[in-house]
Amino acid sequence: MATLKSAKRWFWWHKWTSLICTLFLLLLCLTGLPLVFHEEIDDFSKSKRGETVPPGSRENASLDVIIANGKKAQPDKVTRYVFWDDEDPSIVYLSLSDSITAPPDNYKILQMNAYTGELEEQLKVDEGFMHIMLQLHTDLFLGIGGKLFLGLMGILFIIAIISGIVLYGPIMKKYDFGMIRNEKSRRLKWLDMHNLLGIVALFWTFVVGFTGVINTLSDVVLGLWQQGQLAEMTAPYRNEKPLNPDSLYSLDLATKTAVKAAPQMGLRIIAMPGTMFTSKHHYAVFMKGNTPLTSRLLVPALIDAKTGQLTDMRKMPWYVNALFLSEPLHFGDYGGLPLKIIWALLDLITIVILITGLYLWISRLKASRAQLARLDNRLPLTLKEEVNHEF
Amino acid sequence: MNFNTPFLRLWGMPLVLALATLVGLLAALIGDGLWDALSWLLLSSLVLVVVWYIAKANRKA
């Protein structure tokens, strides 16, 4: 299939793209392992959960009361976002910052009881083991530059996967699937292991790698949406005077208007006027669908924060939905605990692929031509040629 | 599985596993309950294939 020359070229790509990204991918796999279970770990370390009352059996507290209670707890801060717990309808979270325009990493999260409206606790957001894991995994503590750098490593990883698939052909042509020669030499054993694990997990590693790269583009996607759809939806308000923050329309009534406009959908997150996800004049009420798929594809309803009128409600453009969909496919958090366990096992398999790949490279560097020559007659033709030419 | 042509002998299993992964990843997105179970079944088959062939190699050795 592949000629010798092209196999060599693919091998070159496989070697160098892997070598450059391997250490970073190892870091991503290791930090990703606990992150797969972050919900379980968070639950475990939480001091108390909200009251678990079946939905509908009690009235929800007014959001205006909840916001006011948040303000009481943190008088010199403002609420920028209100969001709901995915699992527990008795919890509403408030995200408070020093000002509406403070940087994104300036925030505190208050957990509020959705029925009584009372403060339950202030969550610890920027400390602890999981925070370190998350920062290392998303941007190496380096902000957007680190994020995009990891995206670049992800692209190299994808090239390594594709070149690995191409090489699998000539290498395995004469052998059965799943062959592991563990009696001959350690190098052959690890080579076979690398090939087997690589080809078995290839589509999963490809999907998780690719969706990881898309996730690194979240800031770019947000910018595109702000300049595009959001600007279009709020165009009539561009030259309006800024709102008086003390005389806003009731958030609770505004939210009810949004729910009435899409009764089959649920509430996910509300962005207050002036934040990144809305205009200076609108509450943006982001609604979610009720299947695992549509619950990821949020739909914003924009409510005039002065009059309480619904001014626009649209589906997000494809690039935002691509980002929304790439999140579950990267996190593995959309099929219960068993899916997370499978995610973790495949993550471990990926770690073995990375380490065996590194081992193969190091052992090749160390091995002398003579040692390789002894293996010569056992290797398939393309690999033999490769060995003779490369080393 | 029995793949008789040279192409399928080489690529049969990788294709089956890639297809199982694709369907498994999408199943849990489409629905809950049985769809989740289908996803667990298909995706865990990848891990089982790995365990099976490693065990096979160790038996021989």
Interface residues (C-beta under 8 A of the other chain):
Chain A: I165 Y168 G169 M172 K173 D176 F177 G178 M179 I180 R181 N182 E183 M193 L196 L197 I199 V200 A201 L202 F203 W204 V207 T291 P292 L293 L325 P328 L329 Y334 G335 G336 P338 L339 I342 L345 L346 I349
Chain B: P6 R9 L10 W11 G12 M13 P14 L17 A18 T21 L22 L25 A28 L29 I30 G31 D32 W35 D36 S39 W40 L43 S44 L46 V47 V49 V50 W52 Y53 I54 K56 A57 N58 K60 A61
